[in-house]
Amino acid sequence: MTEDLCSPRFMPIWCPESLQLWWTVLSSLGLPHLFPSGAVSFHEWHCSCRLNVPREHRRGFDTIVTLSAWSI
């Protein structure tokens, strides 16, 4: 059984409005290469993106991702 990509587990990254938000946020940060691709959960996506952000910027990145997801 496949999960709906707008279910709470996936919604923060896979609904159309969410994709638009992530593109805007990540492009503004100069990180468009971290744009979500592939059907993974929000947690999996965030953890994998975090590894591509320099260590000294991770707390700020985490804050922006959390606030952006919360706004959805």
C-alpha positions, 0 to 999 in steps of 0.5 A: 500500500502506498501512502498519499504524498499529501499525508502528514508524513510527506506533506511538508515537502510533497504537496504542490504548495510545499514544493513551491515554498521549498524552491523559494526558500532553498533558492534564496539560501543558495541551496537549490540542489537540496530541492526535494526529489524522490518520495522520502519522508520529511525527516529523511529529506531534512537529515540528508540535506543537513549533511550537505550544509556546512557544519557552522550553518546547520543550526540556522538551516535547521531553524529555517527548515523547521519554521518553513515546515511549520508554516505549511 
